[in-house]
Amino acid sequence: MNNGRHAEEPAIEAYGLGRKYRRGWALRDCSFRLPAGRICGLVGPNGAGKTTLMGIAAHMLEPTQGTLRLFGTAPGSAEAVRRTAFLAQEKPLYRHFTVAEHLRLGRELNPAWDQRAAEDLVRAGDIPLDAKTGTLSGGQRTRVAFAVAFGKRPDLLLLDEPMADLDPVVRQELMATVLAEAAEHGTTVLMSTHVLAELDDMCDFLVVVSGGTVRLAGDVSELLALHTVITGPADDGAAVPDALRRYTVIESRAAGGQFSALLRSDTPVTGPWQTSAPGVEDLLLAYLRSAQAPPLLTSTAQVPHRTHGVGAVAA
C-alpha cells in the first residue's frame, strides 16, 4: 500500500510525547513511528491514552511534553491540516444540514475534494442527499461522516472508534470500503479499535498503548514472527520451566501438570515443547494482560535514537 508521494517522510512520528490532565498523565514518554501507506491498528484498554494520541495528531490537543510530526510537519501546520482527516467516535455532524450541504461544505473547505467519491459512499447506503443528518440512523450518519472524511482525499486518516455503535454487517461493509479506498489511493490509516478479531484481516501495522506508553509496535508480520506459543510439561514448583529462562516470557500459565506460554525470541524455540504461531488477537491480549513484559518496537516503528530514546527492546 505504499505510495511514492509519501516516501520522503513517515506518516506519524512521536518523540517522547506526553499529555497531562489534572488526574494525571494520559500519555508519557510515548515514542513511535508509523510509516506512510500502512493500515495501523491502535489498541489499548480504556484510559490507555489512545484518544489523547488521536487528539494531539488531529491538533485538538496540545502535548504537555515531546513532539508529534505528521509527514514531517506539526499537526497544526497548513500542510498537516490539508493532508489529514479525523473521524471521532461521536461523528460530529450538523443535525440541521442536509447530506448534500455537508458535502458542499467539504468541497468548499478542501482544495483536493473528490465529490464523486463522497457521493458514491453516500449512495451506497441508499441515503438521500436532501435528508437532514439529524433524521438519519446511527449507521447512516457514520456513512456520511466517512464520506466527508474520504472526500477530502487525505494522506492520513485518523479513526477513533467511529464504528463502535454499528451492527456487524454495516461495520464490515464500511471497513471493506476503508481498506479499498486506502489501497487505491495509498492512504495511511490509524484506527483505534477494541474489536481485536478484526485486526487480523485489516491491519499490516500495530501500535499497542497501555499505561500511557507504547508497549508494542511494528509490522504485523515481524511481530508475529518474533513470538511463539509453546505447550508442554510443567516443572514441579517452578512458575517458568528452567529451559525457557533464556527466552522472554510474555505470558504463561500452568495447570494440571501442563505449561503454556507466549515467548519472544529471534531464534527458534527448542526443547520438549509443542510450538505454534500466535494469531494477532493472541499476541495483543498477551501484551495487554502482562504489564511486566518488556516493550517491543520493531525497526520500522522506532524513531531515530539521536532525537529521542525509545527505551524499548528493538527487534
Secondary structure as UniProt FT lines:
FT   HELIX           4..6
FT   TURN            7..8
FT   STRAND          12..21
FT   TURN            22..23
FT   STRAND          24..34
FT   TURN            36..37
FT   STRAND          39..43
FT   TURN            46..47
FT   HELIX           50..57
FT   TURN            58..59
FT   STRAND          65..70
FT   TURN            71..72
FT   TURN            75..76
FT   HELIX           78..83
FT   STRAND          84..87
FT   TURN            89..90
FT   TURN            95..96
FT   HELIX           99..109
FT   TURN            111..112
FT   HELIX           115..123
FT   TURN            124..126
FT   TURN            129..130
FT   HELIX           133..135
FT   HELIX           138..151
FT   STRAND          156..160
FT   TURN            162..165
FT   HELIX           168..185
FT   STRAND          188..192
FT   HELIX           196..198
FT   HELIX           199..202
FT   STRAND          205..210
FT   TURN            211..212
FT   STRAND          213..219
FT   HELIX           220..225
FT   STRAND          227..233
FT   TURN            236..237
FT   HELIX           242..244
FT   TURN            245..246
FT   STRAND          248..255
FT   TURN            256..257
FT   STRAND          258..264
FT   STRAND          274..276
FT   HELIX           280..289
FT   TURN            291..292
FT   STRAND          296..297
FT   HELIX           299..301
FT   TURN            305..307
FT   STRAND          313..314
//
